[in-house]
Amino acid sequence: MGTMNISLPESLKAFVDERVASGRYGTSSEYVRELIRKDQARQHLRGLLVEGLESPTSGPADESFWAAKRKALGKALALRRRT
């Protein structure tokens, strides 16, 4: 694992210290790693949203559309449970 030193204004350092003191994080490094992972997840989601917005539409999102989506999700979840 690599090492990175960062400088924070005192107000941000105090905030990080409070988060660690709350007991949820063992160290400031754990807190920062979680923030980075959350940012990565947000970036991934943003990319998926943009991809969806740029994709062609397949028709109206009416009741039959959602019924088909629920059915496909049910099948996917059933397959996942088997593995």
N, C-alpha and C positions, 0 to 999 in steps of 0.2 A: 504494500500500500504506500502510495506517495504521500509526501508531506507538503502542506501549503500553509503559509502564514498569512493572515489577513489583518488589516488594521481597521478598527471600528471606532466611530465616535463614542464617547463615554456613554451617551444615552442608549445606543444600540448594544454596547457591551453589557450594560446593566440589564437590559431586556433579556439578552441571551442568558445571563447569569440567573435571572429570575426563573426562566423556563427550566433550566437545569435544577435549580433549587426546589422546583415544584415536585421533583421526583420522577417525572416522566422520562427524563433523559439523564443518562449517567454522566455525560460530558458535553461540553459545548460542541465538540466534533460530531457527536451523535445527532445533536439538534441540527447542525448545518447540513449533515448528510441527508437527513429527512427532508429538509427544505429543498435541497437540490433534486432529490427523487420526486418530490411533488411537482417541482417546476418541469422536470422531464416529462412527467405524466401529462401535465397541462399542455406542453408543447405537442406531444403526441396527439392528444385529443383535438387540439386546434388544427393540426394537419388533417385529421380525419374529417373534421367539420368542413374545412375548405375543400377537401376532395369531394365531399358530398355535395356541397354547393355548386361545384364546377361540373358535376356529373349530369348527364341528361336525365330528365324526368321519365318515369316509366308509366305515368298515368296518375289519376287522382288518388289521394289517400282516403278512400272511402271505407265503409265497413268491410267490404270483401278484401281490400288490401290489408287491413289490420288483422282480419281473421286468418289470412294466409301467413302473416308474420307470426302470429301467436302459435299457429300450427307448426311452423318451421322451428320456432324457438323450443316448443315442447319436444320435438324430435331430437333437436341438438342436446337438450338437457338430459333426455333419456339415454342417448348414446354416451354422454359424458359420465353418467352414473354407472354405466356398465364397465367402464375402463378403470 
